[in-house]
Amino acid sequence: MELKRQLGVNYGTAWMVKHKPLQAMKEADDQLLLTRCNVQTVTFST
């Protein structure tokens, strides 16, 4: 609600202004974790 008041926009716009950058940061962080992760392939014989 504070962001809504400070920007002088409606709730939906304030929510989007806040969450879009957070989502982008999360996606970038997730991608970084995937590139740093050394995944080994395990083969099971039956």
N, C-alpha and C positions, 0 to 999 in steps of 0.2 A: 504494500500500500504506500510505503514511503516513496518508492521509485515512481509510482503512478503520480503522486502529488508533485514530486520534484520535476518530472518531465512534463506534467500537464497533459497526460494522455489517458486513454481509458485502460481498464485493467488488462484486457487482452494484449494490448500493445506493450504495456509494461512487462507483462509475463514473458512475451516473446523477446523483448530487449534483454531480459535477464537470462533466459534459458537457452537461447541460440548460442551465445558464446560458451556457456557451460557445456552444452552438448558437443560443440566443436572441440573444446579442450579434452573432454572425455574420449572422444573418438581418436584424437591425436595421441593421447596417452595410451589407449588400448593398442593402437598400431605400433607404438614404440615398444610396448611390452612384447608384442608378437615378434618384432624383428630382433629383440634381444634374447628371446627364448630359444634355446637350442633343444629342439625336439628330436628325439631319437625314434627311429622306427623299430618296433618290436615285432618279431615274427614268431608265431606260435605254430609248431608242427603238431599234427594230430596222427 
